[in-house]
Amino acid sequence: MDNSLWLPTSAKEVEALGYGQLDVILFSGDAYVDHPSFGAAVIGRTLQANGYKVAIVPQPNWRDDLRDFRKLGKPKLFFGISAGAMDSMVNHYTAARRLRSDDAYTPGGKHGMRPDYPTIVYAEILRKLYPDVPIVAGGIEASMRRLSHYDYWQNRLRPSILADAPIDMISYGMGEKSILEIARRLKNGENIASITDIRQTAIIMPLAHLPAETDRNNIVLNPYTECLKDKRKQSANFKHIEQQANKFDGGATLWQQLSDQACVKVNPMYTPLTTEEIDKSYDLPYTRMPHPRYRGKRIPAYDMIRHSLCMHRGCFGGCSFCTISAHQGKFIASRSKASILKEARAITMMPDFKGYISDLGGPSANMYGMGGHDKGKCAVCMRPSCLHPSPCPNLNTSHKQLLEIYHEVDKLPGLKKSFVGSGVRYDLAMHKTGIQTTDNVNAEYCSELIRNHVSGRLKVAPEHTSDFVLNIMRKPSFKQFYQFKSLFDRINQKNGLRQQLIPYFISSHPGCSEADMAQLAADTRNLGMHLEQVQDFTPTPMTVSTEIYYSGYHPYTGEAVYCAVTPEHKQAQRQYFFWYDKANRPGIIKSLHRINRTDLVRELFPDCQDFRAQERHKNKKQFNENKINDPKIKAIKQKPRRKL
């Protein structure tokens, strides 16, 4: 296989391309897969397309003599660092803080090919080796840690990663525009320390630059040192952070004091990519395959997406536990039909293609082409979600463009079927707008989705059954899931299909009590479901839910919110997912009596006798055994009886 079709990863490959000194060298915590779903590939291809000489060092060895950090020498412009497509700590540890045994972004799924916090580790090495070369960090890990944040794995509030890693700048969010501007200005001779105004970047500046107070263009957050002393101040900061990240045209500049000498400046986001701009990114000459260096080795994350395509970026759902809108923005940037069809054709030409596209999706599968009817209203909107507490009246929810894409893709030669593997927002698809044409199209979408685009199992994410918890999650009432399941079952029955609806649920989310989980168990049992896709809430940086978990207060209301934080309380909630496991039955029954929900004992376990009767019998038996074994009683029994 011709290695020159990929970005170079070794000195030999750089030499073969006749590059000489490189302009930019990227270090990635992931294996190098030349696919638009992998951030390092996107940034590398974007720079290459604009005339820069770029190489990628995937998963460098940080334990040995550091030859991986030396092998390509010193770049002309800067080093780029990305921890990978996932936060490294989520990649490494479970919600219970247990070490995972595998890594989906590594050949063979092998664990241990990246350190904890690669952004910090890689930057420290590069700074020691090349003290005068600028370092720019990007990706989820750096992006979500650009300001003070709660670190679940260390159970402490940490400052901006700019204070922990010797990096010069963070390119946060989707970084094509900012990385090109950084490269352009460095190429023109500017010093990295003087570049302070590029959108979607964060930098450290002397404290003298901190504005005296908040105004129209600047928001001064509570200082890191004060947030350490008062959790409410950290919580209050987050409302501003989220609102500005979701502004259509970037919003205000955010400032946070780090120490008595320095502060962090976070420049506003760019406006969402136009269709032409996002097409340009997806139409770059990706091979769509792992680099040949991995020949014969399976990369699990690639296997999941190799025959899939992403149709848009952004998500206006605003779920409180999710970082998608914080990273990609709230507003949808949709690719053109031509760009999508071009990639779909490329998939059908892959040598291992069997006739099935696994996913016509996006961050949320059915937001393609959607946005506000009146863009002027969107430009000033401060809502973190366009769907909660109810869909925005200004939101165009028509699935017409999405249906047209499905129809065009399904006409491609060699294609047997296209599926939707990404999560579907059923509340969006079923929302009644009162506009007859839109409601008819959306009903058609639901029908076609279920009939033609489900590969046996359709993923949806109700997340919980409690309205109180769902309100904190910014998710719709569970009543809507009942409605969608009824529709799903009807269409399956009508068309002779035997497909499954796979719901996702979360335990221990802020606001969720043990009683809420008990009710969830009963509700899902009554639906005939044995849950598979479940997880404990994992606090990750830069979400509303994480701020509530850390501080105990809701950033928008200031109200106290209960959170299960101890391992015992978390396990007490998680056990209800698996009520059908006989090993969990005694513990669940005992818990139901403790929380005064004995009404659910028979609902969950109809064949179970009354628990209290069993306990009374057990206690009486134990009492009698203790009585028999009591030494004093034994001595009395063994004492000879006096003859009369």
C-alpha positions, 0 to 999 in steps of 0.5 A: 500500500502506498504510504504517501496517500497518508500524512507522514508518521515517520522520518522515512515517510517525510523524506519520501515526500521530499518535505525537508523541515516540517511546518507543523508536527501533530502528536495524538493520543489516538492511532492515526486513522485518516478519516473525518471522524478523527480530529488529528486527521482533520486538522492535519489534512486541513493544514496540508490542503493550505500548503503546510508540510504536516506530519502526525506522531500517533501514540508516542512512547513517553516512557522510553528515551523519547525517540518518538518526540525527537524523530521528526525534529523541530517544526518551523511553526508549532507542535500540535497536541491532541489527547484524542477523540475522547477525554483520556480519563473517560477513555482510561477509567470507568464511572467507578474509577476502575481502570479499563482493560482496553482502548478502542482507539488503539490497534488491537484495543490494547490498553496503556498506549497513552498516559493519563492527561496526554496533553500535559505529559506530551507538552512537558516533554516537548517543552523540555526538548524544544523550549523555543517552539510554540505548542498549541493544544486542541481536542476534547481534553484541552477544549473542555478544560480551558477554564477552572473545572472539576476533575472527577478522577482526582476529586478536586477543582483544577485550574485551566489546563493552561496552568497545568501544561506548558502550552502556549494556546488552546484551540478549542472546539472544532478547530479548522478555522483557528488552526489555519489562522494560527499557522498563517500568523506564525508563518508571517513572523508573529510571536506566539505570545503576541497572538491574543485575539484569534477566535476559539482560542484560549491563552494565559495573559498577565493579570494587568490585562484583566478587565476591571469589570464585566461589560458588553464585550467581556465577562469576568468570571469568579477567580479560580482561587475564590472558586476553590473556597466557594463551590457556588462561585464555580457553579455561577461561572458555568452559566456564563461559560455555557451561554457564551459557548452557545451564542451564534456569533461567539458572544463575549470574551471570558476572563478568569484570574488564575493567580496574583500574576496571571489570568486566562482569556477565552476568545469567542467562538466562530460563527457556525461553518457554512455549508461550503466550509463544512463541505470543504473539510469533509471533501479533503482527500482522506483515505478513510483507512488506518495508516498502513503501519497498523496493517493486520491490526484491528482498531475497534473505534475505526471498525465502528465507523468505517462504513458510516458518514456524518452529515452535520455538526452541532447539537441543539438538544443541550442535554445537561450531561453532554459536551457536544454543544460545548465542543461543536456548538448549538447551531447545526452546520449541515453538509450539502447533498453533493458532499454527502453523496460523494462520501457515500459513493466512496464508501461503496467503493471500499474493498471490504464494503458488503452493501450496507452503510452503517450510519447516516448520522451526526451528533444527533441523527435527525437534526440535519438541515435544521435551524431557526426560521428567523436567524435574527432571533437565533443570533441573540438567543441565550437558550442552552437548548432549543428543545427543552423545556419544549421545542422553540417555536422558531425552530424549523423541525422539518425532516424533509431534507433528511428524507431527501438524503436517505432517498438519494443515498439509497439509489446508489449502485451497490448499496443494499441498505443504509442504516441510522446508527446514531441516536435519534431524538424521537421528541424532535421527530414526533413534535407537533408544530401545527404546520400540516406539511411539517407534521406530515413530513415528520410522520413520514420520517418516523415511518421510513426510519423504522421501516427502512433504516434500522439494522434490527436495533434502534438506539434512543436515549430517554435516559430516565423515567422521572420527570424531575430528573429528566428536567435537570437532564434537559430531556423530555418526559418519559411519556414521549418514549411511551408514545414513540415505542407504541409507534415503533411497535405498530410499524413493526407489526404492520410490516412484519418486522421484529426489530428492537428499541434499545433505550439508554438510561443513566443512574446517579445523575444529579437529582436522582434518588434511589426511589427514582431508580426503583420507579425506573426499574418498575416502569421499564419492567412493565414495558418488558425490557431487560436493560442493556445500555446503561451507565452510572453518571460520569462527571466530565468537565464543562457540563451542567450536570458536572457542575451540579455534582461538584457544587451541589447547586444548579448553575441556573437556579442556584438551588441545592440539588441532591447527588449520589456521590459515594460508591455505596449510594451509586451502587444502591442506584445502579442495582435497580437496572438489573432487578431481573438478576436473582443475585440482586433481588435480596438487596433490592427488596431490602432497599425498597423497604428501607426507602418505604417503596414496598409497593414496588416489591410485588411489581418487580417480583410478583412471585416473591412472598412478603419480605417482612414475613420472611424477615420475621421468620428469619429473625425468629429462627435466628433468635431461637438458635441464639437462645439454644446456643446461649452458654447460660441456657446450656448450663441450666439445661445441663444442670441435674434436676433435683429429685422431689 
